[in-house]
Amino acid sequence: MANPLRREVRQLYKNLLYLGREYPQGADYFRERLNSAFMKNKDVTDPKEIRKLVDCGEAVIKELGTLYYLREYRAMKKRFYEEELLGLLNVGRPTD
């Protein structure tokens, strides 16, 4: 593997490992899957194929970012709109 690509692959692995800490199924699950994915492709030597795999890994980073953003949005929405929803449903209020 050429040095620039090797550096990119290592940086991709580190970035994914860092993002995996917050994975919903757990950091250990994510780390095992990440390690197996990288080990599966360890024998790839063609620079074009490596570039394609790195691009795929960068797409996964974007998907993880979207997943985390959506989870944060849902938690915030639940926190702020729960009272309003309860008010609309008249839950917890005595009826006259």
C-alpha positions as CSV (number, residue, x, y, z in Angstrom):
1,M,0.0,0.0,0.0
2,A,1.4,3.4,-0.9
3,N,2.2,5.8,2.0
4,P,-0.5,8.4,1.3
5,L,-3.2,5.7,1.1
6,R,-1.9,4.0,4.1
7,R,-2.1,7.2,6.1
8,E,-5.7,7.8,4.9
9,V,-6.7,4.2,5.8
10,R,-5.3,4.6,9.3
11,Q,-7.0,7.9,9.7
12,L,-10.3,6.5,8.5
13,Y,-10.0,3.6,11.0
14,K,-9.2,6.0,13.8
15,N,-12.2,8.3,12.9
16,L,-14.6,5.4,12.7
17,L,-13.3,4.0,16.0
18,Y,-13.8,7.4,17.6
19,L,-17.4,7.7,16.2
20,G,-18.2,4.1,17.3
21,R,-18.0,5.1,21.0
22,E,-21.6,6.4,20.8
23,Y,-23.0,3.6,18.6
24,P,-26.5,2.4,19.8
25,Q,-25.5,-1.3,20.0
26,G,-22.4,-0.5,22.0
27,A,-18.8,0.4,21.4
28,D,-17.6,-3.2,21.6
29,Y,-20.0,-4.3,19.0
30,F,-19.0,-1.5,16.7
31,R,-15.3,-2.1,17.2
32,E,-15.6,-5.8,16.4
33,R,-17.5,-5.1,13.2
34,L,-15.0,-2.4,12.2
35,N,-12.0,-4.6,12.8
36,S,-13.5,-7.5,10.8
37,A,-14.3,-5.1,7.9
38,F,-10.8,-3.8,7.8
39,M,-9.3,-7.2,8.2
40,K,-11.4,-8.6,5.4
41,N,-9.9,-6.0,3.0
42,K,-6.3,-6.1,4.3
43,D,-5.0,-7.9,1.2
44,V,-6.2,-5.3,-1.2
45,T,-3.2,-3.7,-3.0
46,D,-4.7,-1.9,-6.0
47,P,-4.7,1.9,-5.3
48,K,-8.0,2.4,-7.1
49,E,-9.7,-0.3,-5.1
50,I,-8.3,1.1,-1.9
51,R,-9.5,4.6,-2.8
52,K,-13.0,3.1,-3.5
53,L,-13.0,1.4,0.0
54,V,-11.8,4.7,1.7
55,D,-14.7,6.6,0.0
56,C,-17.1,3.9,1.2
57,G,-15.7,4.4,4.7
58,E,-16.2,8.1,4.5
59,A,-19.8,7.6,3.5
60,V,-20.2,5.5,6.6
61,I,-18.8,8.4,8.7
62,K,-21.5,10.6,7.2
63,E,-24.2,8.1,8.0
64,L,-23.0,7.8,11.6
65,G,-23.1,11.5,11.9
66,T,-26.7,11.6,10.6
67,L,-27.6,8.7,13.0
68,Y,-26.2,10.6,16.0
69,Y,-27.8,13.9,15.0
70,L,-31.2,12.2,14.6
71,R,-30.9,10.5,18.0
72,E,-30.1,13.9,19.6
73,Y,-33.0,15.5,17.8
74,R,-35.4,12.9,19.0
75,A,-34.3,13.2,22.6
76,M,-34.5,17.0,22.4
77,K,-38.0,16.8,20.8
78,K,-39.2,14.4,23.4
79,R,-37.9,16.6,26.2
80,F,-39.5,19.8,25.0
81,Y,-42.7,18.6,23.4
82,E,-43.7,16.0,25.9
83,E,-45.7,18.4,28.1
84,E,-47.4,19.9,25.0
85,L,-48.4,16.4,23.8
86,L,-49.8,15.5,27.2
87,G,-51.8,18.8,27.2
88,L,-53.3,17.9,23.9
89,L,-54.3,14.5,25.0
90,N,-55.5,15.7,28.4
91,V,-53.5,13.1,30.1
92,G,-52.9,13.6,33.8
93,R,-55.5,16.4,34.1
94,P,-58.7,16.0,36.0
95,T,-61.8,16.4,34.0
96,D,-64.7,18.5,35.3
